[in-house]
Amino acid sequence: MHLVQQILFILLAAAAIFIFVKKASFIKKNINLGRDENFEPHPDRWRNLLLIAFGQKRMFDKPLVALLHFAVYAGFIIINVEILEIILDGIFGTHRLFAPVLGGFYSFVINVFEVLAFLVLVSVIIFLIRRNVTRVPRLNMKELDGWPRNDATYILIFEIVLMSLFLIMNASDKALQLKEYGHYADVKTNFFVSGIITPVFQNFNASTLAGVERTAWWLHIAGIFIFLNYLPYSKHLHIILAFPNTYYARLKPQGKMVNMPEVQKEVLYAMQPETIPADAATEEHKRFGAKDVMDLTWKNLMDAYTCTECGRCTQQCPASQTGKLLSPRKIMMDTRDRMETVGANRDKNGTYQDDGKSLLHDYITTEELFACTSCQACVQACPVLIDPLHIINQLKRYLALEESNQPTEWNGMYGNVENNFAPWKLSPDDRDKWAVEMESSS
């Protein structure tokens, strides 16, 4: 019987890993759709990784929510260390393989896991209430209708089930130890949290208890494998991508825009025609700005997959606060949705076949983009260093430079910059006349 269970476990684990790797490969190819962007090594990258990803520094502008989130994050990550023991038990047909090795310390480790599991349960229940009962505004905006809102609820319920199975597994295990039933008698543990509910199971006969413990064990590890493969389809992929995303976050000052080499080259040619190479006419034209996801950088696309949909960016956006159509969260969600569509098209046809759609216009409208004031509030608010403004600016550049599509009020300024090298309708030769006039009047 043990051999059959071992084979079933190995097949289940292999299938889960295969499916996850396949989807992870799809996401990686989607991110690589973007243009190259180089990131030089820098000590601040490790600082961001430790403080922002591990330490969740930016969450603590809302201390209570931050503590609850940290409990879920730390609890879920640390508790899953016990997956290593479960996997080894499943492969080798053993029971609590580490108990004899760790001795009395084993009970301490499991008790830490149990306290964390209890904190996860409490925190997740509070999060469910905030989303579905008190209905926090930023978690119930229109862009979350349908799957995004359901996704958040499903994952919270899933975490409740997994933590409950973990505690039930331990409680029934302890009850079997007290009955000195089979191999359970070989392990002596003192469970701090599940020990509270152990008396509930003590009236069961030993064979029924063994069935409860095995069922909880199988459902717990199967649930972990299901959760693993749910992540790539969910906003909760940030559990994984938050770490590389914070490491590769741009270190530039927030107010500094990224120049486009293509635009700089055109300006150079305009100001110094003698620098135009002989083969300039045959050079392939690269789009100024971005129309579709392929025109963005791979970091922009990683940002989109990392988005937690927490809405802090939209909550802080002054355009959104004043009733404008712009929502930085929606910008990231739309970018991810477009990537998924393009990726599916690519895999179906071998290479991407034009579907007549693009990120700009079909997913994100000009009204949304023109509402952006480039104030950086969304960038400052993001807990995992996502930069929605960089995507917005690239789309606006395409509108201005490729489509000549912008509010009419901007046209005069663009013409002045092009002709007079300043936003004002003054010739460069006349720019210092005010000083001469002041001197003559004095």
VOMAR-58567 format. One record per residue (C-alpha): residue in one letter; x, y, z. Coordinates in steps of 0.05 Angstrom, whole numbers. Example, Ala and Ser with C-alpha at 12.3 -4.5 7.8 and 13.67 -1.06 7.14 Angstrom:
# residues 2
+------+--------+--------+--------+
| type |     px |     py |     pz |
+------+--------+--------+--------+
|    A |    246 |    -90 |    156 |
|    S |    273 |    -21 |    143 |
+------+--------+--------+--------+
# end
This chain:
# residues 442
+------+--------+--------+--------+
| type |     px |     py |     pz |
+------+--------+--------+--------+
|    M |      0 |      0 |      0 |
|    H |     57 |     47 |     17 |
|    L |     89 |     34 |    -51 |
|    V |     24 |     52 |    -87 |
|    Q |     19 |    117 |    -48 |
|    Q |     92 |    134 |    -63 |
|    I |     81 |    123 |   -138 |
|    L |     17 |    165 |   -136 |
|    F |     53 |    221 |    -99 |
|    I |    112 |    222 |   -147 |
|    L |     64 |    225 |   -207 |
|    L |     24 |    281 |   -174 |
|    A |     88 |    321 |   -158 |
|    A |    116 |    310 |   -228 |
|    A |     51 |    332 |   -262 |
|    A |     47 |    395 |   -218 |
|    I |    118 |    415 |   -232 |
|    F |    111 |    401 |   -307 |
|    I |     48 |    444 |   -313 |
|    F |     79 |    500 |   -272 |
|    V |    143 |    501 |   -313 |
|    K |    103 |    503 |   -378 |
|    K |     62 |    564 |   -356 |
|    A |    124 |    597 |   -326 |
|    S |    158 |    588 |   -394 |
|    F |     98 |    621 |   -428 |
|    I |    103 |    681 |   -381 |
|    K |    178 |    687 |   -391 |
|    K |    169 |    688 |   -467 |
|    N |    115 |    741 |   -459 |
|    I |    161 |    785 |   -417 |
|    N |    216 |    776 |   -470 |
|    L |    169 |    805 |   -522 |
|    G |    192 |    873 |   -497 |
|    R |    251 |    914 |   -520 |
|    D |    318 |    905 |   -486 |
|    E |    333 |    948 |   -426 |
|    N |    400 |    943 |   -389 |
|    F |    406 |    946 |   -314 |
|    E |    475 |    954 |   -285 |
|    P |    491 |    920 |   -218 |
|    H |    485 |    967 |   -159 |
|    P |    483 |    957 |    -83 |
|    D |    416 |    993 |    -81 |
|    R |    385 |    935 |   -119 |
|    W |    399 |    887 |    -62 |
|    R |    374 |    941 |    -14 |
|    N |    308 |    945 |    -51 |
|    L |    302 |    869 |    -53 |
|    L |    312 |    864 |     22 |
|    L |    272 |    924 |     45 |
|    I |    216 |    926 |     -6 |
|    A |    206 |    853 |    -26 |
|    F |    225 |    817 |     38 |
|    G |    213 |    872 |     88 |
|    Q |    151 |    902 |     53 |
|    K |    174 |    971 |     74 |
|    R |    123 |   1009 |     31 |
|    M |     65 |    971 |     60 |
|    F |     75 |   1004 |    128 |
|    D |     43 |   1070 |    109 |
|    K |    -20 |   1031 |    132 |
|    P |      9 |    996 |    194 |
|    L |    -49 |    950 |    212 |
|    V |    -58 |    925 |    141 |
|    A |     17 |    918 |    134 |
|    L |     22 |    874 |    197 |
|    L |    -35 |    830 |    173 |
|    H |     -5 |    824 |    104 |
|    F |     64 |    810 |    133 |
|    A |     33 |    755 |    176 |
|    V |      3 |    722 |    114 |
|    Y |     66 |    731 |     74 |
|    A |    115 |    707 |    127 |
|    G |     68 |    653 |    151 |
|    F |     53 |    624 |     83 |
|    I |    126 |    626 |     61 |
|    I |    155 |    597 |    126 |
|    I |    100 |    546 |    137 |
|    N |    115 |    519 |     68 |
|    V |    184 |    499 |     92 |
|    E |    148 |    439 |    119 |
|    I |    131 |    420 |     47 |
|    L |    202 |    394 |     42 |
|    E |    187 |    343 |     97 |
|    I |    120 |    326 |     65 |
|    I |    152 |    316 |     -3 |
|    L |    207 |    271 |     25 |
|    D |    155 |    232 |     65 |
|    G |    114 |    224 |      2 |
|    I |    173 |    199 |    -39 |
|    F |    203 |    152 |     13 |
|    G |    139 |    130 |     47 |
|    T |    161 |    156 |    115 |
|    H |    124 |    194 |    169 |
|    R |    153 |    260 |    196 |
|    L |    222 |    244 |    171 |
|    F |    256 |    302 |    208 |
|    A |    228 |    286 |    277 |
|    P |    282 |    235 |    297 |
|    V |    336 |    280 |    269 |
|    L |    314 |    344 |    304 |
|    G |    291 |    312 |    368 |
|    G |    258 |    360 |    417 |
|    F |    273 |    419 |    370 |
|    Y |    223 |    388 |    321 |
|    S |    164 |    406 |    365 |
|    F |    189 |    478 |    371 |
|    V |    194 |    484 |    294 |
|    I |    124 |    455 |    283 |
|    N |     96 |    500 |    338 |
|    V |    125 |    562 |    303 |
|    F |     91 |    538 |    239 |
|    E |     26 |    528 |    276 |
|    V |     27 |    598 |    307 |
|    L |     40 |    627 |    239 |
|    A |    -16 |    585 |    209 |
|    F |    -64 |    613 |    261 |
|    L |    -41 |    685 |    245 |
|    V |    -51 |    671 |    171 |
|    L |   -122 |    646 |    185 |
|    V |   -140 |    708 |    226 |
|    S |   -109 |    756 |    176 |
|    V |   -141 |    724 |    115 |
|    I |   -210 |    725 |    148 |
|    I |   -201 |    800 |    162 |
|    F |   -180 |    810 |     89 |
|    L |   -242 |    774 |     65 |
|    I |   -285 |    819 |    109 |
|    R |   -250 |    881 |     83 |
|    R |   -262 |    861 |     11 |
|    N |   -332 |    833 |     15 |
|    V |   -367 |    863 |     76 |
|    T |   -337 |    931 |     92 |
|    R |   -319 |    937 |     18 |
|    V |   -257 |    981 |     20 |
|    P |   -266 |   1029 |    -40 |
|    R |   -199 |   1016 |    -74 |
|    L |   -213 |    941 |    -72 |
|    N |   -281 |    948 |   -105 |
|    M |   -270 |    994 |   -164 |
|    K |   -301 |    981 |   -232 |
|    E |   -238 |    953 |   -264 |
|    L |   -240 |    895 |   -213 |
|    D |   -309 |    871 |   -235 |
|    G |   -310 |    798 |   -254 |
|    W |   -248 |    755 |   -251 |
|    P |   -201 |    803 |   -214 |
|    R |   -247 |    809 |   -154 |
|    N |   -264 |    735 |   -155 |
|    D |   -190 |    717 |   -161 |
|    A |   -174 |    755 |    -96 |
|    T |   -231 |    720 |    -60 |
|    Y |   -213 |    651 |    -86 |
|    I |   -141 |    657 |    -62 |
|    L |   -162 |    679 |      7 |
|    I |   -210 |    621 |     14 |
|    F |   -156 |    574 |    -12 |
|    E |   -108 |    598 |     42 |
|    I |   -160 |    586 |     96 |
|    V |   -170 |    515 |     70 |
|    L |    -95 |    500 |     67 |
|    M |    -81 |    527 |    137 |
|    S |   -141 |    489 |    165 |
|    L |   -118 |    424 |    133 |
|    F |    -49 |    435 |    163 |
|    L |    -77 |    443 |    233 |
|    I |   -126 |    384 |    225 |
|    M |    -69 |    340 |    200 |
|    N |    -28 |    357 |    262 |
|    A |    -87 |    350 |    311 |
|    S |   -106 |    281 |    285 |
|    D |    -33 |    260 |    284 |
|    K |    -27 |    280 |    358 |
|    A |    -90 |    241 |    374 |
|    L |    -59 |    179 |    341 |
|    Q |      5 |    189 |    380 |
|    L |    -35 |    190 |    445 |
|    K |    -68 |    124 |    424 |
|    E |      2 |     97 |    407 |
|    Y |    -25 |     73 |    341 |
|    G |     24 |     43 |    291 |
|    H |     82 |     85 |    267 |
|    Y |     49 |    147 |    297 |
|    A |     72 |    123 |    366 |
|    D |    145 |    131 |    343 |
|    V |    138 |    207 |    341 |
|    K |    126 |    249 |    403 |
|    T |    105 |    321 |    390 |
|    N |     72 |    376 |    428 |
|    F |     28 |    417 |    382 |
|    F |     13 |    486 |    411 |
|    V |    -46 |    507 |    367 |
|    S |    -74 |    442 |    338 |
|    G |    -67 |    412 |    408 |
|    I |   -128 |    455 |    427 |
|    I |   -172 |    416 |    378 |
|    T |   -138 |    348 |    389 |
|    P |   -192 |    327 |    441 |
|    V |   -244 |    332 |    386 |
|    F |   -210 |    273 |    351 |
|    Q |   -194 |    230 |    412 |
|    N |   -263 |    197 |    412 |
|    F |   -252 |    171 |    341 |
|    N |   -226 |    100 |    334 |
|    A |   -155 |     92 |    311 |
|    S |   -170 |     71 |    239 |
|    T |   -217 |    129 |    228 |
|    L |   -166 |    177 |    257 |
|    A |   -113 |    149 |    211 |
|    G |   -161 |    161 |    153 |
|    V |   -172 |    234 |    175 |
|    E |    -97 |    246 |    182 |
|    R |    -81 |    215 |    114 |
|    T |   -138 |    253 |     80 |
|    A |   -115 |    319 |    110 |
|    W |    -43 |    303 |     90 |
|    W |    -62 |    287 |     18 |
|    L |   -109 |    346 |     11 |
|    H |    -57 |    393 |     41 |
|    I |     -1 |    374 |     -7 |
|    A |    -48 |    369 |    -66 |
|    G |    -74 |    438 |    -48 |
|    I |     -3 |    464 |    -47 |
|    F |      8 |    436 |   -117 |
|    I |    -57 |    466 |   -142 |
|    F |    -39 |    533 |   -111 |
|    L |     29 |    530 |   -146 |
|    N |     -6 |    523 |   -213 |
|    Y |    -59 |    575 |   -197 |
|    L |     -8 |    629 |   -184 |
|    P |     12 |    641 |   -257 |
|    Y |    -61 |    655 |   -275 |
|    S |    -71 |    701 |   -215 |
|    K |    -50 |    770 |   -190 |
|    H |    -17 |    730 |   -134 |
|    L |     41 |    716 |   -182 |
|    H |     72 |    776 |   -146 |
|    I |     91 |    726 |    -91 |
|    I |    146 |    703 |   -138 |
|    L |    158 |    763 |   -184 |
|    A |    162 |    816 |   -130 |
|    F |    233 |    795 |   -116 |
|    P |    263 |    803 |   -186 |
|    N |    219 |    863 |   -199 |
|    T |    245 |    902 |   -139 |
|    Y |    316 |    882 |   -156 |
|    Y |    310 |    909 |   -227 |
|    A |    271 |    971 |   -207 |
|    R |    297 |   1035 |   -239 |
|    L |    344 |   1073 |   -194 |
|    K |    337 |   1140 |   -230 |
|    P |    308 |   1200 |   -192 |
|    Q |    232 |   1195 |   -197 |
|    G |    224 |   1260 |   -236 |
|    K |    274 |   1240 |   -289 |
|    M |    243 |   1214 |   -353 |
|    V |    279 |   1162 |   -395 |
|    N |    301 |   1191 |   -462 |
|    M |    291 |   1151 |   -526 |
|    P |    355 |   1141 |   -567 |
|    E |    314 |   1143 |   -631 |
|    V |    287 |   1212 |   -613 |
|    Q |    355 |   1238 |   -591 |
|    K |    384 |   1215 |   -657 |
|    E |    331 |   1252 |   -697 |
|    V |    343 |   1316 |   -657 |
|    L |    418 |   1309 |   -669 |
|    Y |    405 |   1302 |   -744 |
|    A |    361 |   1364 |   -744 |
|    M |    411 |   1406 |   -706 |
|    Q |    474 |   1378 |   -740 |
|    P |    455 |   1354 |   -810 |
|    E |    528 |   1338 |   -824 |
|    T |    523 |   1280 |   -775 |
|    I |    471 |   1244 |   -817 |
|    P |    503 |   1179 |   -843 |
|    A |    500 |   1162 |   -917 |
|    D |    456 |   1102 |   -905 |
|    A |    406 |   1139 |   -860 |
|    A |    351 |   1133 |   -912 |
|    T |    355 |   1057 |   -910 |
|    E |    355 |   1052 |   -834 |
|    E |    297 |   1013 |   -805 |
|    H |    250 |   1061 |   -770 |
|    K |    235 |   1043 |   -698 |
|    R |    171 |   1068 |   -668 |
|    F |    176 |   1130 |   -626 |
|    G |    142 |   1108 |   -562 |
|    A |     98 |   1047 |   -556 |
|    K |     35 |   1025 |   -591 |
|    D |     34 |    953 |   -568 |
|    V |     68 |    910 |   -515 |
|    M |    125 |    893 |   -563 |
|    D |    145 |    966 |   -562 |
|    L |    151 |    969 |   -486 |
|    T |    212 |    943 |   -449 |
|    W |    217 |    875 |   -416 |
|    K |    217 |    910 |   -349 |
|    N |    151 |    944 |   -365 |
|    L |    122 |    876 |   -381 |
|    M |    150 |    845 |   -317 |
|    D |    117 |    903 |   -279 |
|    A |     50 |    884 |   -310 |
|    Y |     57 |    811 |   -287 |
|    T |     80 |    833 |   -218 |
|    C |     21 |    880 |   -206 |
|    T |    -16 |    860 |   -142 |
|    E |    -79 |    898 |   -162 |
|    C |    -79 |    929 |    -92 |
|    G |   -101 |    996 |   -121 |
|    R |    -54 |   1039 |    -79 |
|    C |    -30 |   1073 |   -144 |
|    T |   -101 |   1090 |   -165 |
|    Q |   -120 |   1112 |    -95 |
|    Q |    -62 |   1163 |    -96 |
|    C |    -72 |   1185 |   -168 |
|    P |    -99 |   1257 |   -169 |
|    A |   -131 |   1246 |   -238 |
|    S |   -169 |   1186 |   -211 |
|    Q |   -188 |   1224 |   -147 |
|    T |   -219 |   1280 |   -188 |
|    G |   -263 |   1233 |   -229 |
|    K |   -219 |   1227 |   -291 |
|    L |   -217 |   1161 |   -329 |
|    L |   -145 |   1145 |   -312 |
|    S |   -130 |   1088 |   -265 |
|    P |    -56 |   1067 |   -262 |
|    R |    -78 |    998 |   -236 |
|    K |   -120 |    989 |   -299 |
|    I |    -60 |   1008 |   -342 |
|    M |    -21 |    950 |   -312 |
|    M |    -79 |    902 |   -317 |
|    D |    -92 |    920 |   -390 |
|    T |    -18 |    911 |   -406 |
|    R |    -18 |    841 |   -375 |
|    D |    -83 |    823 |   -411 |
|    R |    -55 |    845 |   -478 |
|    M |      9 |    805 |   -465 |
|    E |    -32 |    742 |   -452 |
|    T |    -70 |    752 |   -517 |
|    V |     -6 |    764 |   -557 |
|    G |     28 |    704 |   -524 |
|    A |    -30 |    658 |   -541 |
|    N |    -30 |    684 |   -613 |
|    R |     45 |    670 |   -618 |
|    D |     40 |    600 |   -590 |
|    K |    -19 |    583 |   -635 |
|    N |     13 |    608 |   -700 |
|    G |     87 |    597 |   -686 |
|    T |    100 |    671 |   -691 |
|    Y |     55 |    730 |   -673 |
|    Q |      3 |    744 |   -728 |
|    D |    -26 |    814 |   -730 |
|    D |    -96 |    810 |   -699 |
|    G |   -114 |    881 |   -716 |
|    K |   -111 |    904 |   -644 |
|    S |    -60 |    939 |   -601 |
|    L |    -50 |    959 |   -528 |
|    L |    -61 |   1032 |   -548 |
|    H |   -133 |   1048 |   -568 |
|    D |   -161 |    976 |   -561 |
|    Y |   -142 |    968 |   -488 |
|    I |   -120 |   1036 |   -464 |
|    T |   -154 |   1099 |   -490 |
|    T |   -125 |   1167 |   -505 |
|    E |   -172 |   1198 |   -453 |
|    E |   -139 |   1156 |   -399 |
|    L |    -69 |   1176 |   -422 |
|    F |    -82 |   1250 |   -429 |
|    A |   -110 |   1252 |   -358 |
|    C |    -41 |   1234 |   -331 |
|    T |     -1 |   1293 |   -303 |
|    S |     64 |   1253 |   -294 |
|    C |     63 |   1270 |   -220 |
|    Q |     95 |   1203 |   -199 |
|    A |     44 |   1190 |   -144 |
|    C |     29 |   1121 |   -172 |
|    V |    103 |   1103 |   -174 |
|    Q |    113 |   1126 |   -102 |
|    A |     53 |   1087 |    -77 |
|    C |     69 |   1019 |   -107 |
|    P |     91 |    969 |    -54 |
|    V |    133 |    929 |   -104 |
|    L |    165 |    987 |   -143 |
|    I |    122 |    981 |   -206 |
|    D |    126 |   1041 |   -253 |
|    P |     59 |   1053 |   -289 |
|    L |     82 |   1122 |   -310 |
|    H |    137 |   1093 |   -355 |
|    I |     85 |   1055 |   -395 |
|    I |     39 |   1116 |   -397 |
|    N |     95 |   1160 |   -423 |
|    Q |    114 |   1111 |   -478 |
|    L |     42 |   1107 |   -502 |
|    K |     36 |   1183 |   -500 |
|    R |    101 |   1190 |   -540 |
|    Y |     72 |   1146 |   -594 |
|    L |      9 |   1188 |   -597 |
|    A |     49 |   1252 |   -603 |
|    L |    106 |   1230 |   -648 |
|    E |     74 |   1178 |   -692 |
|    E |      1 |   1199 |   -695 |
|    S |      7 |   1273 |   -681 |
|    N |    -51 |   1259 |   -634 |
|    Q |    -55 |   1304 |   -574 |
|    P |   -100 |   1358 |   -544 |
|    T |   -100 |   1419 |   -588 |
|    E |    -73 |   1461 |   -530 |
|    W |     -8 |   1422 |   -534 |
|    N |      4 |   1435 |   -609 |
|    G |     26 |   1506 |   -599 |
|    M |     76 |   1486 |   -546 |
|    Y |    104 |   1430 |   -590 |
|    G |    111 |   1478 |   -648 |
|    N |    148 |   1528 |   -605 |
|    V |    195 |   1475 |   -577 |
|    E |    210 |   1452 |   -648 |
|    N |    220 |   1521 |   -677 |
|    N |    243 |   1563 |   -619 |
|    F |    273 |   1510 |   -573 |
|    A |    228 |   1534 |   -516 |
|    P |    154 |   1528 |   -499 |
|    W |    142 |   1602 |   -512 |
|    K |    129 |   1636 |   -579 |
|    L |    193 |   1676 |   -577 |
|    S |    250 |   1672 |   -626 |
|    P |    315 |   1649 |   -592 |
|    D |    347 |   1713 |   -618 |
|    D |    296 |   1755 |   -581 |
|    R |    297 |   1717 |   -516 |
|    D |    342 |   1764 |   -478 |
|    K |    308 |   1829 |   -502 |
|    W |    273 |   1836 |   -435 |
|    A |    340 |   1845 |   -401 |
|    V |    361 |   1898 |   -452 |
|    E |    295 |   1935 |   -443 |
|    M |    302 |   1934 |   -368 |
|    E |    373 |   1961 |   -372 |
|    S |    352 |   2017 |   -419 |
|    S |    294 |   2036 |   -376 |
|    S |    338 |   2041 |   -315 |
+------+--------+--------+--------+
# end
